Amino acid sequence: MITQLVVRNTVDADTLRKHLNQRRMINRAREKLELHSCELLWGREFQNEKERADVLLKRGVQQIISNNMCDNMKAPMGNPAKPALTARSSFNMYFGANVGFSSGFSVTRAAYATHSGSASIGLDPRFATLNYLNPVLEELRGLVEKRVTRHYSGKEMDYNCNFNHISIKVYFNQKRTNEHTDIEFNKKHTDAKVGNSQVPGTPVAIMCLGDDKYLKFIKYKVKRKGSHVRKKKVLTFLQTQRKIIILDPRDEFLNDNKCYWKHKSALVDERNGVCVALMFRVVQATLNVYAHNNRIVGAKVPGTGAKERQLNIGWKAIANNAEYAEECKCIKTKIVNRMSKYWKEDEVYGEARRFTS
């Protein structure tokens, strides 16, 4: 049985045993109402939905890698500017539902990471894109929304699951996300800050395609004087492809014991693995973008000019840089070659040629 699971999930026996132990710990934490986030199965009666979602996930990821994985400069939280493809943090892309039309040339679109989150991610807004939910992603969004809505239906917490945004993270070459909460809070962690892109108190559903990765939950306790103390308790989900994991909003808010959870993520095989993670969100922020290229209307680098100078230095460093161009080509080839086993060969190569050219 273990051998079969190793082949299917592409993890070794030791990793599998650790995962099974972690699953038992997660189940105990959920039974005690200490953790609410969970893995979500479709159920036998909804196998048609699951199979359709699998097809859409493969097709959607293929289109994303082919058409939307354009490099940008990033300088998060005062760090030196680096190309997003070669930086240590995960590669980010954003897809939002159209919520209105501003003019014949621009459209208003649901947006994420537009306020405090934009500083931690650090992408240059002048070249950032907010893509539209194409028909494949829109249909997948609808199926995930239905499944998550069923999960919360009839329960005490009847959350808003009307997902209108999909944020994408691509993991490769030891890229990872550090500890964070999706909602920004005040210093004492008692209230969500004004201006969060995501609607506070809404769940996030995650689906992945590619190599397995970890999603770790780290427990924090807020002391009386407002300090945040990292507890020893860490719970780890093994995210395998096509599995849905729900980030329950209760885990980011303080519980009765003054505790909350942060989360972070990384590949199991950080050196060789590649994974594309789709996060379905309910967002309240919007941006106006040009319809022809999905770039933000009137985008400016915030601040007094120091960040803009920092980003400009980064752009100048890679202009006509043959070494950078060769590195990008190698990265894109690796991503396509690694991901090709997760979709049919006859579907990928036409798209892949355009991506690697």
C-alpha positions in Angstrom: 0.0 0.0 0.0 2.8 2.4 0.9 4.6 1.6 -2.4 1.5 2.5 -4.4 1.1 5.8 -2.5 4.7 6.7 -3.1 4.4 6.2 -6.8 1.2 8.2 -7.0 2.3 11.1 -4.8 6.0 11.1 -5.8 7.2 11.1 -2.2 9.5 8.7 -0.5 8.4 6.3 2.2 10.0 8.4 5.0 8.1 11.5 3.8 4.9 9.5 3.6 5.2 8.3 7.2 5.8 11.8 8.4 2.8 12.9 6.4 0.6 10.2 8.0 1.8 11.2 11.4 1.1 14.9 10.7 -2.4 14.0 9.4 -3.2 12.4 12.8 -1.9 15.5 14.6 -4.1 17.7 12.3 -7.1 15.6 13.0 -6.6 15.8 16.7 -6.2 19.6 16.5 -9.4 19.8 14.5 -11.3 17.7 17.0 -10.2 20.1 19.7 -11.3 23.1 17.5 -7.6 24.2 17.7 -7.4 24.3 13.9 -10.1 24.7 11.3 -8.3 24.5 8.0 -8.6 21.2 6.3 -8.3 19.0 3.2 -11.5 18.8 1.2 -12.7 15.8 -0.8 -15.2 16.0 -3.5 -17.3 13.0 -2.4 -18.5 10.1 -4.6 -21.7 11.9 -5.6 -19.7 14.7 -7.1 -17.1 12.7 -9.1 -18.2 14.4 -12.3 -17.3 17.8 -10.8 -14.0 16.4 -9.6 -13.1 15.0 -13.0 -14.1 18.2 -14.8 -12.1 20.3 -12.3 -9.0 18.1 -12.9 -9.3 18.7 -16.7 -9.7 22.5 -16.1 -6.8 22.6 -13.7 -4.4 21.0 -16.2 -5.6 23.2 -19.0 -5.6 26.4 -16.9 -2.1 25.8 -15.6 -0.8 25.1 -19.1 -2.3 28.4 -20.4 -0.9 30.3 -17.4 2.6 29.0 -17.9 2.4 29.7 -21.6 0.8 33.1 -21.7 1.1 34.8 -18.4 4.5 34.0 -16.9 6.2 37.3 -17.7 9.1 38.4 -15.6 9.0 41.6 -13.4 11.3 43.3 -11.0 10.6 42.9 -7.3 12.0 44.6 -4.2 10.0 43.4 -1.1 10.3 45.3 2.2 13.4 47.3 1.4 15.4 44.4 -0.1 17.5 44.9 -3.3 15.6 44.7 -6.5 15.8 41.3 -8.3 14.0 39.7 -11.2 11.0 37.8 -10.0 12.0 34.7 -11.9 15.4 34.5 -10.1 14.4 35.8 -6.6 14.0 33.4 -3.7 10.4 34.0 -3.0 7.6 32.3 -5.1 6.7 33.7 -8.5 3.3 35.6 -8.3 0.6 36.1 -10.9 -2.9 37.5 -10.4 -6.3 36.8 -12.2 -9.4 38.8 -11.3 -13.1 38.9 -12.4 -14.2 41.9 -14.3 -16.5 44.0 -12.2 -17.0 47.0 -14.5 -15.8 49.0 -17.4 -14.1 52.4 -16.9 -13.7 53.4 -20.5 -13.3 51.9 -23.9 -9.7 51.1 -23.1 -9.8 50.0 -19.5 -11.7 47.6 -17.3 -12.2 47.4 -13.5 -11.0 44.1 -12.1 -11.0 42.4 -8.7 -7.5 42.7 -7.3 -5.3 41.2 -4.5 -2.1 42.4 -2.9 -2.9 46.1 -3.6 -2.2 47.6 -0.1 0.1 46.2 2.6 0.5 43.0 0.7 2.0 44.9 -2.2 5.0 45.9 0.0 5.7 42.4 1.1 5.6 41.0 -2.4 7.4 44.0 -3.9 6.5 43.7 -7.6 7.1 46.8 -9.7 3.5 48.2 -10.3 4.5 49.8 -13.5 5.0 46.4 -15.2 2.7 44.3 -13.0 -0.3 42.7 -14.7 -3.8 41.8 -13.4 -5.1 39.2 -15.8 -8.7 38.4 -16.5 -10.4 35.1 -15.5 -10.4 33.4 -18.9 -13.2 30.8 -19.6 -11.1 27.9 -18.3 -10.3 29.6 -15.0 -13.8 31.0 -14.7 -15.3 27.5 -15.0 -12.8 26.1 -12.5 -13.5 28.9 -10.1 -17.2 28.1 -10.3 -16.6 24.4 -9.4 -14.3 25.2 -6.5 -16.8 27.8 -5.2 -19.6 25.2 -5.3 -17.5 22.6 -3.4 -16.4 25.0 -0.7 -19.9 26.4 -0.3 -21.2 22.8 0.3 -18.5 22.4 2.9 -19.7 25.3 5.0 -23.4 24.9 4.2 -25.5 24.2 7.3 -22.6 24.8 9.7 -22.3 27.5 12.3 -19.9 29.5 10.1 -21.7 30.2 6.8 -18.9 32.1 5.0 -19.0 34.1 1.9 -17.4 31.8 -0.7 -18.1 33.9 -3.8 -14.6 33.7 -5.2 -13.7 36.5 -7.6 -9.9 36.3 -7.7 -7.3 33.6 -8.3 -3.7 34.4 -7.1 -1.0 32.1 -8.5 2.3 31.1 -7.0 4.9 29.1 -8.9 7.4 27.2 -6.9 10.8 26.1 -8.4 14.5 26.5 -7.7 14.0 26.5 -4.0 11.4 29.3 -4.1 9.1 29.4 -1.1 6.8 31.6 0.9 7.7 32.7 4.4 5.4 32.8 7.5 2.4 35.1 7.0 -1.3 35.6 7.4 -3.4 36.4 4.3 -5.2 39.2 6.3 -3.2 42.0 7.8 -4.0 42.8 11.5 -3.3 45.5 14.0 -0.3 45.1 16.3 -2.2 43.2 19.0 -3.8 41.0 16.3 -7.3 41.9 17.6 -8.7 43.5 14.5 -8.1 43.3 10.7 -6.6 46.4 9.3 -8.6 48.7 7.1 -7.8 48.3 3.4 -7.2 44.5 3.2 -7.5 43.4 -0.4 -9.1 40.1 0.7 -12.4 40.3 2.6 -11.6 39.5 6.2 -13.4 36.4 7.5 -13.5 34.6 4.1 -11.9 31.3 3.3 -9.2 30.6 0.7 -9.2 27.4 -1.3 -5.9 26.1 -2.7 -5.4 23.7 -5.6 -2.0 22.6 -7.0 -0.7 21.0 -10.1 2.9 19.7 -10.1 5.3 18.2 -7.6 4.2 17.9 -3.9 4.7 20.7 -1.5 4.3 21.4 2.2 1.8 23.8 3.7 2.9 24.4 7.3 0.8 26.1 10.0 2.8 27.7 12.8 1.1 28.6 16.1 1.6 32.0 17.7 0.4 33.4 21.0 -0.2 37.0 21.8 1.1 38.0 25.3 -0.5 40.5 27.5 1.9 43.3 26.5 1.2 42.6 22.8 4.3 40.6 21.9 3.8 37.7 19.5 5.5 34.5 20.7 6.1 31.6 18.2 5.0 28.3 19.7 6.7 25.0 19.1 3.6 23.5 17.5 3.8 23.2 13.7 1.2 21.3 11.7 2.0 20.2 8.1 -0.3 19.5 5.2 1.2 17.6 2.2 -0.3 19.3 -0.8 -0.5 16.8 -3.7 -1.8 17.8 -7.1 -5.5 18.4 -7.5 -6.2 18.2 -3.8 -8.2 21.1 -2.3 -7.1 22.6 1.0 -9.1 25.3 2.7 -7.5 28.0 4.7 -10.2 28.7 7.3 -10.4 32.3 8.4 -10.8 31.4 12.0 -7.2 30.2 12.1 -5.8 33.7 11.4 -8.0 35.4 14.1 -7.2 35.2 17.8 -9.0 32.4 19.6 -10.1 32.3 23.2 -6.5 31.3 24.2 -5.1 34.4 22.5 -3.5 32.1 19.8 -3.6 32.2 16.0 -1.8 30.5 13.1 0.5 31.7 10.4 1.3 29.6 7.4 4.2 29.1 4.9 4.9 26.8 2.0 7.8 25.1 0.2 8.3 22.2 -2.2 9.2 18.7 -0.8 12.0 18.5 -3.4 13.0 22.2 -3.4 15.9 21.7 -5.8 14.2 19.8 -8.6 10.5 20.2 -8.1 8.0 22.5 -9.8 4.5 23.3 -8.6 1.8 25.8 -9.6 -0.6 26.7 -6.8 -3.9 28.4 -7.4 -5.5 30.3 -4.5 -9.2 31.2 -4.8 -10.1 34.3 -2.9 -13.0 36.7 -2.1 -11.5 40.2 -2.6 -12.9 43.6 -2.1 -10.2 45.7 -3.8 -10.3 46.6 -7.4 -7.9 48.1 -10.0 -8.4 49.7 -13.4 -6.3 47.9 -16.0 -5.8 48.4 -19.7 -7.9 45.8 -21.6 -5.2 45.2 -24.3 -2.3 44.3 -22.0 -3.8 43.9 -18.4 -1.4 46.5 -17.0 -2.5 48.8 -14.2 -3.8 52.2 -15.3 -1.7 55.1 -14.0 0.6 52.7 -12.0 3.2 54.4 -9.9 5.8 53.2 -7.5 4.7 54.3 -4.0 6.9 56.2 -1.6 9.3 59.2 -1.8 11.3 57.9 -4.8 13.7 55.5 -3.1 11.8 52.4 -4.1 11.5 53.6 -7.7 15.3 54.2 -7.9 15.9 50.8 -6.4 13.7 49.1 -9.0 15.2 51.2 -11.9 18.7 50.0 -10.8 17.4 46.4 -11.0 16.0 46.9 -14.5 19.2 48.6 -15.7 21.2 45.6 -14.4 19.4 43.1 -16.6 19.0 45.2 -19.7 20.8 43.5 -22.6 22.3 41.1 -20.1 23.1 37.8 -21.9 23.6 35.9 -18.7 20.2 36.9 -17.4 18.6 36.0 -20.7 20.2 32.6 -20.6 19.1 32.0 -17.0 15.5 32.8 -17.8 15.6 30.5 -20.8 16.9 27.6 -18.6 14.2 28.3 -15.9 11.4 28.3 -18.4 12.7 25.1 -20.1 12.9 23.4 -16.7 9.3 24.4 -15.8 7.9 23.2 -19.0 9.9 19.9 -18.9 9.0 19.2 -15.3 5.3 20.1 -15.7 4.8 18.2 -19.0 4.3 14.9 -17.1 1.3 16.4 -15.4 -0.6 17.0 -18.6 -0.9 15.3 -21.9 2.1 15.7 -24.3 0.0 16.6 -27.2 -1.6 19.4 -25.2 1.6 21.0 -24.0 4.1 21.3 -26.8 2.4 23.8 -28.9 2.0 26.1 -25.9 5.5 25.3 -24.6 7.2 26.3 -27.8 5.9 29.8 -27.4 6.8 30.0 -23.7 10.4 29.0 -24.2 11.1 30.9 -27.4 
